[in-house]
Amino acid sequence: MKVVVTDYIEDDMEWEAEKLAGAGIAFEAYQLKFKPEEEVLEKVADADVIVVNMVKMGRDLLSRLKNCKLIIRHGVGYDNVDVEACTEYGIQFAYQPDYCRQDVAEHAIALVFACARKIVRSRRTLEESSRSGQWDFSGLFPMYRMEGKTLGILGVGRIGSTVYEKVRSFGFRILGCDPYLSPERKKSMDGIEWVDSPGLFKTSDFITIHTALNSETRHIVNKNTLDMMKSTAFLVNTARGGMVDMGDLAEALRRKKIAGAAIDVYDVEPPEPEKELFELDNAILTPHIAWASEEAGWAIRRSILNDILAAAEGRDARCVVNSIRRGG
């Protein structure tokens, strides 16, 4: 069996190479992000298993794979993989939905607190006051207590429910919006008030997004939904950049239609240097880093290795998205 990694974020793939060599599995790793499709195809054409991070796996490329039985997405989202085409060509597709669940939840909560307490702006206030020799807090107010405020969670699956578990003792009123959750699952989170999307946008003081990117959720944050929000409300997005119409968000922040936003993910990554949000004091921006921790890094490496070994033994990967099944 041959395994090919199209692109990776680790320092190297030596651990994987050693483990797979011990199992008698051929292994190659490349950095093909932003490379032409033909160059990607040249490297993966005869692979039995492909591990992909950000390289686009579209229908045309998938149709030309000779031996591929399994594609593994290194990450949670998988909008760069044509899952329907995978199914059509008999390729099992798997992903890693829970390796960074704690980390993304923690990052989202950190951004909520950074918005509420104006942490980034406070550094600027300190530096300006230090230069002038007297305190000037004018750029920091108004600032509101978080206890008693309403936190809206858009998407209450693995990560959204972890946010809920972590913040439930902070005194928030917590709203949840997730039409895909079963009644039993909703009932198990008895501290959440369930609302529809307009209700969440209109009522929340803080909104944190944790839903998958698809045709229904793309640009779910747009001029209309931003106009529903309170002028004192904050938006946090650690899910996918495509959830937010960035132009509409920049305009809402510029006009103070909402109080602020904290964004970790972008429609184009990395974002262009002239991105409008870079110029706005009420935007907190982080570099798609919510997933990151040493613990998460090793969790996903072990999980992907186990998926590869399962494929070598004719078994299914752990978290299969499509209907292709290989074994028990």
C-alpha positions as CSV (number, residue, x, y, z in Angstrom):
1,M,0.0,0.0,0.0
2,K,1.2,3.5,-0.8
3,V,0.3,6.6,1.3
4,V,0.8,10.2,0.0
5,V,0.5,13.4,2.0
6,T,-0.3,16.3,-0.2
7,D,0.5,19.1,2.3
8,Y,1.1,19.3,6.0
9,I,1.6,21.8,8.9
10,E,3.9,19.8,11.1
11,D,7.6,20.5,11.1
12,D,8.2,17.2,9.4
13,M,6.7,13.8,8.7
14,E,9.5,11.6,10.2
15,W,7.3,10.1,12.9
16,E,4.7,9.0,10.3
17,A,7.4,7.7,8.0
18,E,8.9,5.6,10.7
19,K,5.6,4.1,11.9
20,L,4.4,3.3,8.4
21,A,7.8,1.8,7.3
22,G,7.5,-0.5,10.3
23,A,4.1,-1.7,8.9
24,G,5.5,-2.2,5.4
25,I,3.6,0.8,4.0
26,A,5.2,3.0,1.3
27,F,5.0,6.7,2.3
28,E,5.6,10.0,0.6
29,A,5.0,13.5,1.9
30,Y,4.9,16.8,-0.1
31,Q,4.0,20.4,0.2
32,L,1.7,20.9,-2.7
33,K,-0.5,23.7,-1.4
34,F,-1.0,26.3,-4.2
35,K,0.6,24.0,-6.7
36,P,-1.1,23.4,-10.1
37,E,-3.5,20.4,-10.2
38,E,-1.3,18.6,-12.7
39,E,1.6,18.7,-10.3
40,V,-0.6,17.4,-7.5
41,L,-1.9,14.6,-9.7
42,E,1.6,13.6,-10.6
43,K,2.4,12.9,-7.0
44,V,-0.9,11.2,-5.9
45,A,-2.0,9.4,-9.0
46,D,-1.1,5.9,-7.8
47,A,-1.6,6.4,-4.1
48,D,-3.9,4.0,-2.2
49,V,-4.4,6.5,0.6
50,I,-4.2,10.3,0.3
51,V,-3.9,12.6,3.4
52,V,-4.8,16.2,2.5
53,N,-4.7,19.4,4.5
54,M,-5.5,22.4,2.3
55,V,-4.9,21.1,-1.2
56,K,-8.2,21.1,-3.2
57,M,-9.4,17.6,-4.1
58,G,-12.0,18.4,-6.8
59,R,-13.9,16.1,-9.2
60,D,-11.5,16.3,-12.1
61,L,-8.5,15.3,-10.0
62,L,-10.4,12.5,-8.2
63,S,-11.6,11.1,-11.5
64,R,-8.0,10.5,-12.5
65,L,-6.8,8.6,-9.4
66,K,-5.8,5.1,-10.2
67,N,-5.8,3.2,-6.9
68,C,-7.2,5.5,-4.3
69,K,-9.4,3.8,-1.7
70,L,-9.3,6.4,1.1
71,I,-8.8,10.2,1.4
72,I,-8.2,11.5,4.9
73,R,-8.7,15.2,5.6
74,H,-6.1,16.5,8.2
75,G,-8.7,18.7,10.0
76,V,-12.3,19.2,10.9
77,G,-13.8,21.1,7.9
78,Y,-13.6,19.5,4.5
79,D,-14.9,22.1,2.0
80,N,-11.8,21.6,-0.1
81,V,-12.8,18.0,-0.8
82,D,-15.6,17.0,-3.2
83,V,-17.2,14.3,-1.1
84,E,-19.9,13.5,-3.7
85,A,-17.2,12.8,-6.2
86,C,-15.4,10.6,-3.7
87,T,-18.5,8.5,-3.3
88,E,-19.0,8.4,-7.1
89,Y,-15.5,7.1,-7.6
90,G,-15.7,4.6,-4.8
91,I,-13.3,6.5,-2.5
92,Q,-13.9,6.4,1.2
93,F,-13.6,9.9,2.7
94,A,-12.8,10.4,6.4
95,Y,-12.0,13.4,8.6
96,Q,-10.8,14.3,12.1
97,P,-13.8,16.1,13.8
98,D,-12.7,16.0,17.4
99,Y,-8.9,16.3,17.7
100,C,-9.0,20.1,18.5
101,R,-12.5,20.3,20.0
102,Q,-11.2,21.6,23.4
103,D,-8.7,24.0,21.7
104,V,-11.2,25.7,19.4
105,A,-13.7,26.1,22.2
106,E,-11.0,27.6,24.4
107,H,-10.0,30.0,21.6
108,A,-13.5,31.1,21.0
109,I,-14.1,31.8,24.6
110,A,-10.8,33.7,24.8
111,L,-12.0,35.9,22.0
112,V,-15.4,36.5,23.6
113,F,-13.5,37.7,26.7
114,A,-11.1,39.7,24.7
115,C,-14.0,41.5,23.0
116,A,-15.8,42.2,26.3
117,R,-12.8,43.4,28.2
118,K,-11.2,45.2,25.2
119,I,-7.9,43.4,25.8
120,V,-6.2,44.4,22.5
121,R,-7.3,48.0,22.7
122,S,-6.2,48.2,26.4
123,R,-2.6,47.6,25.3
124,R,-2.8,50.6,23.0
125,T,-4.4,52.7,25.8
126,L,-1.5,51.7,28.1
127,E,1.1,52.7,25.6
128,E,-0.6,56.1,24.8
129,S,-1.0,56.9,28.5
130,S,2.6,56.0,29.2
131,R,3.8,58.4,26.5
132,S,1.5,61.2,27.8
133,G,2.3,60.6,31.4
134,Q,-1.4,60.4,32.4
135,W,-4.2,57.8,32.2
136,D,-6.6,58.2,29.3
137,F,-9.3,55.5,29.2
138,S,-11.5,57.3,26.7
139,G,-11.0,54.7,23.9
140,L,-12.0,51.8,26.1
141,F,-15.5,52.8,27.1
142,P,-18.3,51.7,27.3
143,M,-17.3,48.4,28.8
144,Y,-20.0,46.0,30.2
145,R,-20.0,43.2,32.7
146,M,-20.3,39.7,31.0
147,E,-22.3,38.2,33.8
148,G,-26.0,38.3,32.9
149,K,-25.3,38.9,29.2
150,T,-26.6,36.6,26.4
151,L,-24.2,34.3,24.6
152,G,-25.5,32.8,21.3
153,I,-23.9,29.6,20.0
154,L,-24.6,29.1,16.3
155,G,-24.0,25.4,15.8
156,V,-24.0,23.2,18.9
157,G,-22.2,20.1,17.8
158,R,-18.9,18.9,19.1
159,I,-17.3,22.3,19.5
160,G,-20.3,24.4,20.2
161,S,-21.4,22.0,22.9
162,T,-17.9,22.2,24.4
163,V,-18.2,26.0,24.5
164,Y,-21.4,25.6,26.4
165,E,-19.9,23.2,28.9
166,K,-17.0,25.5,29.6
167,V,-18.9,28.8,30.0
168,R,-22.1,27.6,31.7
169,S,-20.7,28.7,35.1
170,F,-19.9,32.3,34.0
171,G,-23.4,33.6,34.5
172,F,-24.3,33.9,30.8
173,R,-27.8,33.4,29.5
174,I,-27.0,30.9,26.7
175,L,-28.9,30.6,23.4
176,G,-28.4,27.8,20.9
177,C,-29.3,27.5,17.3
178,D,-28.8,24.1,15.6
179,P,-31.6,22.7,13.4
180,Y,-29.7,19.4,12.9
181,L,-29.5,18.3,16.6
182,S,-32.0,15.6,17.7
183,P,-34.6,16.5,20.4
184,E,-32.8,14.1,22.7
185,R,-29.4,15.8,22.3
186,K,-31.0,19.2,22.8
187,K,-32.7,18.0,26.0
188,S,-29.4,16.8,27.4
189,M,-28.1,20.4,27.3
190,D,-30.8,21.8,29.6
191,G,-29.0,25.0,30.3
192,I,-29.5,26.2,26.6
193,E,-32.5,28.1,25.3
194,W,-33.1,26.9,21.8
195,V,-34.0,29.6,19.2
196,D,-34.0,30.0,15.5
197,S,-31.3,31.9,13.6
198,P,-33.1,35.4,13.6
199,G,-33.8,35.0,17.3
200,L,-30.1,34.3,18.0
201,F,-28.9,37.3,16.0
202,K,-31.4,39.7,17.5
203,T,-31.0,38.7,21.1
204,S,-27.4,37.8,21.7
205,D,-24.7,40.1,23.2
206,F,-22.1,37.7,21.9
207,I,-22.4,35.2,19.0
208,T,-19.9,32.5,18.5
209,I,-20.0,30.4,15.3
210,H,-19.4,26.6,15.3
211,T,-21.3,25.2,12.4
212,A,-20.1,23.5,9.2
213,L,-19.6,25.4,6.0
214,N,-22.1,24.3,3.3
215,S,-24.6,25.9,0.9
216,E,-27.0,26.7,3.7
217,T,-24.4,28.3,6.1
218,R,-22.2,30.2,3.6
219,H,-22.4,33.9,4.4
220,I,-24.9,33.2,7.2
221,V,-23.4,36.4,8.6
222,N,-24.3,39.1,6.1
223,K,-25.8,42.6,6.0
224,N,-29.3,41.3,6.9
225,T,-28.2,39.3,9.9
226,L,-25.7,41.9,11.0
227,D,-28.5,44.5,10.9
228,M,-30.4,42.3,13.3
229,M,-27.7,42.4,15.9
230,K,-27.5,44.8,18.9
231,S,-25.2,47.8,18.5
232,T,-23.4,46.6,21.6
233,A,-23.0,43.0,20.4
234,F,-19.9,41.1,19.3
235,L,-19.3,38.4,16.7
236,V,-16.7,35.6,17.1
237,N,-15.9,33.2,14.2
238,T,-13.5,30.3,14.7
239,A,-15.3,28.0,12.3
240,R,-14.8,28.8,8.5
241,G,-14.2,32.1,6.8
242,G,-17.0,31.5,4.4
243,M,-19.6,31.8,7.2
244,V,-19.1,35.6,7.1
245,D,-19.5,38.0,4.3
246,M,-16.3,39.9,5.1
247,G,-17.2,43.0,3.2
248,D,-20.5,43.3,5.0
249,L,-18.8,42.7,8.4
250,A,-16.2,45.4,7.7
251,E,-18.9,47.8,6.8
252,A,-20.9,47.0,9.9
253,L,-17.8,47.5,12.1
254,R,-16.8,50.7,10.3
255,R,-20.3,52.1,10.8
256,K,-20.5,50.8,14.4
257,K,-23.6,48.7,13.6
258,I,-22.1,46.2,16.0
259,A,-19.6,46.8,18.8
260,G,-16.9,44.5,17.4
261,A,-15.8,41.2,16.0
262,A,-13.1,38.6,16.6
263,I,-12.1,36.6,13.6
264,D,-9.7,33.6,13.3
265,V,-10.7,32.3,9.9
266,Y,-10.9,34.0,6.5
267,D,-12.5,33.5,3.1
268,V,-9.0,33.7,1.5
269,E,-6.1,32.4,3.7
270,P,-3.9,34.0,4.6
271,P,-5.9,37.1,4.0
272,E,-4.6,39.8,1.6
273,P,-2.5,42.5,3.4
274,E,-5.0,45.2,2.4
275,K,-7.9,43.4,4.0
276,E,-10.4,46.0,5.3
277,L,-10.6,44.4,8.7
278,F,-6.9,45.1,9.4
279,E,-7.6,48.8,9.6
280,L,-10.5,48.6,12.1
281,D,-9.9,49.1,15.9
282,N,-13.0,47.1,16.7
283,A,-11.8,43.9,15.0
284,I,-9.6,41.4,16.8
285,L,-7.8,39.2,14.3
286,T,-5.9,35.9,14.9
287,P,-4.2,33.8,12.2
288,H,-6.4,30.6,12.0
289,I,-4.8,29.3,15.1
290,A,-7.8,28.2,17.2
291,W,-7.0,24.5,16.5
292,A,-3.5,24.7,17.8
293,S,-2.0,23.0,20.8
294,E,0.7,20.5,21.3
295,E,-1.9,18.0,22.5
296,A,-4.1,18.5,19.5
297,G,-1.1,18.2,17.1
298,W,-0.3,14.8,18.4
299,A,-3.9,13.7,18.7
300,I,-4.5,14.2,15.0
301,R,-1.3,12.6,13.9
302,R,-2.1,9.4,15.9
303,S,-5.7,9.5,14.6
304,I,-4.6,9.7,11.0
305,L,-2.0,7.0,11.5
306,N,-4.7,4.7,12.9
307,D,-7.0,5.4,9.9
308,I,-4.1,4.5,7.5
309,L,-3.4,1.2,9.4
310,A,-7.2,0.4,9.4
311,A,-7.2,0.8,5.6
312,A,-4.2,-1.4,5.3
313,E,-6.1,-4.1,7.2
314,G,-9.2,-3.6,5.1
315,R,-11.1,-1.8,7.8
316,D,-13.0,1.5,7.8
317,A,-11.4,4.7,9.0
318,R,-12.8,6.0,12.3
319,C,-14.9,9.0,11.1
320,V,-16.2,8.3,7.6
321,V,-18.3,11.0,6.0
322,N,-19.6,9.3,2.9
323,S,-21.3,5.9,2.3
324,I,-18.3,3.9,1.2
325,R,-17.5,1.1,3.6
326,R,-14.5,-1.2,3.5
327,G,-14.9,-3.5,6.4
328,G,-15.9,-3.9,10.1
